[in-house]
């Protein structure tokens, strides 16, 4: 069993722990390793609106970490780098619909579990190319 020791003067990311049977305290840093990443990412076609835009539904298997409070969706268009695109609330959430996307364009996604400002490692990347303007 572990007990939390005082954290005065320490950064928010550092928490000191001591094992009840060990008189030598050990220091551990809270990191992305404490949040398990979601798994099995996938994409599917969403609704396409003729001459307006397409949708991609990104799905994943939720994290096993009960600490998570939602997910961050990172997106890249074509060969551009990934950037934060959306945050969805709820550990049990397992999909996100990306709407009004450009036609005939490749979109790539990575999903991370989140807890406030903390993030897990990302899922394997998944990609999908949107349909043409005629929704074909």
C-alpha positions in Angstrom: 0.0 0.0 0.0 1.4 3.5 -0.8 0.9 6.8 0.9 1.2 10.3 -0.6 3.8 12.5 1.0 3.9 16.3 1.0 4.4 18.0 -2.4 5.4 21.5 -1.2 7.9 23.0 -3.6 7.4 20.3 -6.3 6.0 20.8 -9.7 2.5 19.6 -10.4 3.9 16.7 -12.4 6.0 15.3 -9.5 4.4 13.4 -6.7 6.4 11.7 -3.9 5.3 8.2 -2.8 6.5 6.0 0.0 5.9 2.3 0.3 4.4 1.6 3.8 7.0 -1.1 4.5 10.0 0.9 3.1 11.4 3.9 5.0 13.1 5.2 1.8 10.6 7.3 -0.2 10.7 7.0 -4.0 9.7 9.8 -6.3 7.6 9.1 -9.4 6.6 11.5 -12.2 3.0 11.4 -13.4 3.3 10.9 -17.1 1.4 9.8 -20.2 2.2 6.3 -19.0 -0.4 6.6 -16.3 -3.1 6.9 -19.0 -3.6 3.9 -21.3 -4.1 4.7 -24.9 -7.3 3.8 -26.7 -7.0 0.9 -29.1 -8.2 -0.3 -32.5 -8.8 3.0 -34.3 -10.8 2.9 -37.5 -12.5 5.2 -40.0 -15.8 4.9 -41.8 -17.6 7.1 -44.3 -20.2 9.4 -42.7 -22.9 11.4 -44.5 -21.9 13.1 -47.8 -23.8 16.2 -48.9 -23.7 16.7 -52.7 -21.4 19.7 -53.5 -21.2 20.7 -49.9 -18.9 18.3 -48.0 -18.2 14.8 -46.7 -17.9 13.3 -43.2 -15.5 10.8 -41.7 -16.4 8.8 -38.6 -13.3 8.0 -36.4 -13.8 5.2 -33.9 -11.7 3.5 -31.3 -11.9 1.1 -28.4 -12.0 3.1 -25.2 -9.1 3.2 -22.8 -9.0 0.8 -19.9 -7.8 3.7 -17.7 -10.5 4.8 -15.3 -8.5 8.1 -14.9 -9.4 9.3 -18.4 -12.1 12.0 -18.8 -12.2 12.0 -22.6 -10.2 11.9 -25.8 -8.2 14.2 -28.0 -8.5 13.7 -31.8 -5.4 14.7 -33.8 -5.8 15.2 -37.5 -3.5 15.7 -40.5 -4.6 16.6 -44.0 -2.7 14.9 -46.7 1.0 15.0 -45.8 0.7 17.9 -43.4 1.7 17.3 -39.7 -0.8 16.3 -37.1 -2.5 19.0 -35.0 -5.1 18.9 -32.3 -8.5 18.9 -34.0 -11.1 18.1 -31.4 -11.6 17.0 -27.8 -14.5 14.7 -26.8 -15.7 14.2 -23.3 -16.3 10.9 -21.5 -14.1 7.9 -21.0 -16.8 5.7 -22.6 -17.0 7.7 -25.8 -15.8 5.6 -28.8 -16.3 7.8 -31.9 -16.1 11.2 -33.4 -17.6 12.5 -36.6 -15.5 15.0 -38.6 -17.8 17.1 -40.7 -17.8 19.4 -43.7 -14.6 18.0 -45.1 -13.1 18.8 -48.5 -13.8 16.3 -51.2 -11.2 13.9 -52.6 -8.8 14.7 -49.7 -6.9 12.3 -47.5 -7.4 12.8 -43.7 -5.3 11.0 -41.1 -6.2 10.6 -37.4 -4.6 9.6 -34.1 -6.6 9.4 -30.9 -5.3 10.0 -27.4 -7.0 9.4 -24.0 -6.9 12.5 -21.8 -7.3 13.6 -18.2 -7.4 17.4 -17.9 -4.1 18.5 -19.5 -2.5 15.0 -19.5 -2.5 12.8 -22.7 -1.8 9.1 -23.3 0.3 7.9 -26.1 -1.5 8.0 -29.4 -3.2 5.1 -31.2 -1.8 3.8 -34.5 -2.7 6.3 -37.2 -5.7 5.7 -39.5 -6.6 7.4 -42.7 -9.5 7.8 -45.1 -10.0 9.7 -48.4 -13.2 11.6 -48.7 -15.6 11.0 -51.6 -15.9 13.2 -54.7 -18.2 16.2 -54.9 -20.9 14.0 -56.4 -20.6 11.8 -53.3 -19.3 8.9 -55.4 
